[in-house]
Amino acid sequence: MLCGQQEQLPEDRTTTKNLERWEKIGLLRQGPGWELNEQLLTSALRARARPKPEGVQRFFNGPRLLSLPAKPLNGTRCCARSGMRRLALMRN
């Protein structure tokens, strides 16, 4: 059950439109109140999830370095990775 189900929902046009849209796609079911379709929500969130990067990749977003690693070995590997990219760009 959704929070605030027992309370009267505001008769806001946008709220009503969103509730109807969510009901149409199956995310909500209308009964005595609004019920959340937890299976659909879970499967939608799982489908959207991205794999967590591992190793030195976790410090990068594409070619950009997001943060500096605390461990010296990871720092060296990040520098090596960005240096390799720079060399590849210079050759092209």
Salt bridges, closest charged atoms under 4 A:
none
